Amino acid sequence: MRLAVVEDDDGVGDALVEALNARGYSAERKRRGSELLLDHRRYDAVILDLGLPDGDGLQVLRQLREVSTVPVLILTARSDERSIVRGLRGGADDYLVKPPRIAELMARLETVLRRAAAVAQSERTEVVTGDVRVDLAARVVEVGGAPVALTQKEFELVEVLVERPGAAVSRQQLMDRIWGDAFVAVSRSLDVHMTGLRAKLNRPGLITTIRGYGYRWGQ
């Protein structure tokens, strides 16, 4: 999952990139809005500051929306209601005021990405990764052309992971989506089901563990 962080402040920008990369994303820093407009097709989501050296971020957002539906989370020092309303009406998927709390930023980013994935998922019923085929409509998983018998929870794990192949999914998000509880009480259940799922798929590297965060389907 590739993210563009459009931020001209070196301290803020570098800290954001480091935090995002530590949580399994592939974040790249951009200092100007023009750089984003040239390269937006390379990214799955954008974190956008409004105070940029080559123009106002709201204008960058308007130009971006003319050619792309890539999810955009505005992260800015502007906290006045007018700026927030203009940002959201201008096409931003969410708006967060600096300085961000990293946990909140990650939660909002996950929500923005999940909404975008849900739209894409409604148009897609099959995900193929190597010789593993997931038929979401029929709720069937095949490995090497042969069906694999999964429990309901195991398939639900697959279902969440393949919403965004290559993207990091936190343990909290998996537990909340599948068990309705992101607390320790079901953490062991997640571990047990994940171990069973990996054994049945028998494809090392298909589901990667991101230490201290969660999991990723594919590369």
C-alpha positions as CSV (number, residue, x, y, z in Angstrom):
1,M,0.0,0.0,0.0
2,R,1.8,3.1,-1.3
3,L,1.1,6.5,0.4
4,A,2.1,10.0,-0.6
5,V,2.8,12.3,2.3
6,V,2.6,15.9,0.9
7,E,4.3,18.0,3.6
8,D,6.9,20.7,3.3
9,D,8.0,20.7,7.0
10,D,10.9,18.3,7.2
11,G,10.3,17.4,10.9
12,V,6.6,16.6,10.4
13,G,7.1,14.9,7.0
14,D,9.9,12.7,8.1
15,A,8.2,11.7,11.3
16,L,5.0,10.8,9.4
17,V,6.9,8.7,6.8
18,E,8.8,6.8,9.6
19,A,5.6,6.1,11.5
20,L,3.7,4.9,8.5
21,N,6.5,2.7,7.2
22,A,6.8,1.1,10.7
23,R,3.2,0.1,10.4
24,G,3.6,-1.7,7.1
25,Y,2.8,1.1,4.6
26,S,5.2,2.2,1.9
27,A,5.2,6.0,2.4
28,E,7.0,8.5,0.3
29,R,7.5,12.2,1.1
30,K,6.6,15.0,-1.3
31,R,7.2,18.7,-0.5
32,R,5.1,20.3,-3.3
33,G,1.6,19.9,-4.6
34,S,2.9,19.8,-8.1
35,E,4.9,16.7,-7.4
36,L,1.7,14.9,-6.3
37,L,-0.3,16.0,-9.4
38,L,2.5,14.5,-11.6
39,D,2.7,11.2,-9.7
40,H,-0.7,10.6,-8.1
41,R,-1.3,7.4,-10.1
42,R,1.5,5.7,-8.2
43,Y,-0.3,5.9,-4.8
44,D,-3.2,4.2,-3.1
45,A,-3.8,7.2,-0.7
46,V,-2.6,10.7,0.0
47,I,-2.0,12.6,3.3
48,L,-2.1,16.3,2.2
49,D,-1.0,19.4,4.0
50,L,-2.7,22.6,3.0
51,G,0.2,25.1,3.5
52,L,2.5,24.2,0.6
53,P,5.3,26.3,-0.9
54,D,3.9,26.2,-4.5
55,G,0.3,26.9,-3.7
56,D,-2.7,26.3,-1.5
57,G,-3.5,22.6,-0.8
58,L,-7.2,23.1,-1.4
59,Q,-6.4,24.1,-5.0
60,V,-4.1,21.0,-5.3
61,L,-7.0,18.9,-4.0
62,R,-9.4,20.5,-6.6
63,Q,-7.0,19.7,-9.4
64,L,-6.4,16.2,-8.2
65,R,-10.2,15.5,-8.0
66,E,-10.5,16.4,-11.7
67,V,-8.4,13.4,-12.6
68,S,-8.4,11.0,-9.7
69,T,-10.5,9.4,-6.9
70,V,-7.5,8.4,-4.8
71,P,-8.4,8.7,-1.1
72,V,-7.1,11.9,0.5
73,L,-6.7,12.7,4.2
74,I,-6.0,16.4,4.9
75,L,-3.5,16.9,7.7
76,T,-3.1,20.6,8.4
77,A,-2.7,23.3,11.1
78,R,-5.8,25.0,9.9
79,S,-8.5,24.3,12.4
80,D,-11.1,26.9,11.5
81,E,-14.5,25.6,10.4
82,R,-14.4,27.3,7.0
83,S,-11.2,25.4,6.0
84,I,-12.6,22.1,7.3
85,V,-15.8,22.5,5.3
86,R,-14.0,23.6,2.2
87,G,-11.6,20.7,2.5
88,L,-14.4,18.1,2.9
89,R,-16.6,19.6,0.2
90,G,-13.6,19.9,-2.1
91,G,-13.2,16.2,-2.1
92,A,-11.1,15.2,0.9
93,D,-12.1,11.9,2.5
94,D,-11.2,13.1,6.0
95,Y,-9.7,16.1,7.8
96,L,-7.3,16.1,10.7
97,V,-5.7,19.0,12.6
98,K,-2.0,19.1,13.5
99,P,-0.4,17.9,15.7
100,P,-1.9,14.5,15.1
101,R,-2.0,11.7,17.6
102,I,-0.5,8.8,15.7
103,A,-3.0,6.2,16.8
104,E,-5.9,8.5,15.7
105,L,-4.2,9.2,12.4
106,M,-3.8,5.5,11.7
107,A,-7.4,4.8,12.6
108,R,-8.6,7.5,10.3
109,L,-6.4,6.4,7.5
110,E,-7.6,2.8,7.9
111,T,-11.2,4.0,7.7
112,V,-10.6,6.1,4.6
113,L,-8.8,3.1,2.9
114,R,-11.6,0.7,4.0
115,R,-14.3,2.9,2.4
116,A,-12.3,3.1,-0.8
117,A,-11.8,-0.7,-0.7
118,A,-15.5,-1.3,-0.1
119,V,-16.3,0.6,-3.3
120,A,-13.7,-1.3,-5.3
121,Q,-14.8,-4.6,-3.6
122,S,-18.4,-4.1,-4.7
123,E,-17.2,-4.3,-8.3
124,R,-14.8,-7.2,-7.7
125,T,-15.7,-10.8,-6.7
126,E,-12.4,-12.5,-7.3
127,V,-8.9,-12.0,-6.0
128,V,-6.0,-14.0,-7.4
129,T,-2.6,-14.0,-5.8
130,G,-0.1,-16.5,-7.4
131,D,-1.9,-19.8,-7.5
132,V,-4.4,-18.8,-4.8
133,R,-7.8,-17.8,-5.9
134,V,-10.4,-16.2,-3.6
135,D,-14.0,-16.2,-4.9
136,L,-15.7,-13.7,-2.6
137,A,-19.2,-14.2,-3.9
138,A,-19.1,-18.0,-3.6
139,R,-17.0,-17.8,-0.5
140,V,-14.5,-20.3,-1.9
141,V,-10.7,-20.4,-1.7
142,E,-8.6,-22.5,-4.1
143,V,-4.9,-23.2,-3.9
144,G,-3.3,-24.7,-7.0
145,G,-6.8,-25.2,-8.5
146,A,-8.0,-27.3,-5.5
147,P,-10.6,-26.0,-3.0
148,V,-9.5,-25.5,0.6
149,A,-12.0,-26.1,3.3
150,L,-12.0,-23.1,5.6
151,T,-14.0,-22.4,8.7
152,Q,-16.3,-19.3,8.8
153,K,-13.8,-17.3,10.8
154,E,-10.8,-18.3,8.6
155,F,-12.7,-17.2,5.5
156,E,-13.6,-13.9,7.2
157,L,-9.9,-13.4,7.9
158,V,-9.2,-13.9,4.2
159,E,-12.0,-11.6,3.3
160,V,-10.7,-8.7,5.3
161,L,-7.0,-9.2,4.2
162,V,-7.8,-9.4,0.5
163,E,-9.8,-6.1,0.5
164,R,-6.5,-4.4,0.0
165,P,-3.8,-6.9,-1.2
166,G,-0.4,-5.7,-0.2
167,A,-1.7,-3.4,2.5
168,A,-1.1,-3.7,6.2
169,V,-4.1,-4.6,8.3
170,S,-3.8,-4.1,12.1
171,R,-4.7,-6.8,14.6
172,Q,-7.2,-4.4,16.2
173,Q,-8.9,-3.9,12.9
174,L,-9.1,-7.7,12.3
175,M,-10.5,-8.4,15.7
176,D,-13.0,-5.5,15.5
177,R,-14.2,-6.5,12.0
178,I,-14.5,-10.3,12.7
179,W,-15.3,-10.5,16.4
180,G,-16.6,-7.0,17.1
181,D,-14.1,-6.5,19.8
182,A,-10.6,-5.1,19.4
183,F,-9.5,-6.0,23.0
184,V,-7.2,-8.7,24.5
185,A,-10.1,-11.1,25.2
186,V,-10.2,-12.3,21.5
187,S,-6.5,-11.8,20.7
188,R,-5.7,-15.4,21.3
189,S,-8.6,-16.4,19.0
190,L,-7.1,-14.4,16.2
191,D,-3.7,-16.1,16.7
192,V,-5.3,-19.6,16.6
193,H,-7.4,-18.9,13.5
194,M,-4.5,-17.3,11.7
195,T,-2.3,-20.3,12.4
196,G,-5.0,-22.6,11.1
197,L,-5.5,-20.5,8.0
198,R,-1.8,-20.4,7.2
199,A,-1.5,-24.2,7.6
200,K,-4.4,-24.9,5.3
201,L,-3.3,-22.5,2.6
202,N,0.3,-23.9,2.9
203,R,1.8,-20.9,1.0
204,P,4.6,-19.4,3.1
205,G,4.9,-15.7,2.5
206,L,1.3,-15.3,1.4
207,I,0.2,-13.8,4.7
208,T,3.1,-11.8,6.2
209,T,3.3,-10.8,9.9
210,I,4.1,-7.2,10.5
211,R,5.7,-7.2,13.9
212,G,3.9,-5.2,16.5
213,Y,1.1,-4.3,14.1
214,G,-0.7,-6.9,12.1
215,Y,-0.7,-8.8,8.8
216,R,-0.5,-8.3,5.1
217,W,-1.9,-10.4,2.2
218,G,0.6,-10.7,-0.7
219,Q,3.4,-8.2,-1.5
